[in-house]
Amino acid sequence: MKPREEVLEWFKTHGHKFRHAVLTATPRFYAPHSAQWVISHFGHWIRTYHFVPSKRSTDSFPYYDNNKASFIHHLNNIDLFIDDSEQNVKDVNKSGVDTLLFPQPWNSNSKEKIQDFLQKIIE
């Protein structure tokens, strides 16, 4: 499926003027396909893709943010940021968000056991 030409043209003309994020309500099964379509056609402008699962009776996963309004509300309430980049962790921490550095061979937390790291999240 190709994108609507007028939407694509708008992005070509005005896309650089804004930051773009996608928030869609789609069944979990289709979310990867939807994300691939969005990024392949609009990835030049869109950097982030989010979905609120359109729940199906066959789904058995934690269900929170059951609508787009709930999801948007929580974007302003970030409890914890986890990343493997020390610079990203430092930058986010400056904004007052709690952060954890995920252990990887390339960072200063490389010696921490994953099990110990994961325990920190729930403490």
Helices and strands as residue ranges (DSSP letters): H 5-14, G 15-17, E 20-26, G 28-30, H 31-42, E 46-53, H 68-75, E 80-83, H 86-94, E 98-101, H 114-122
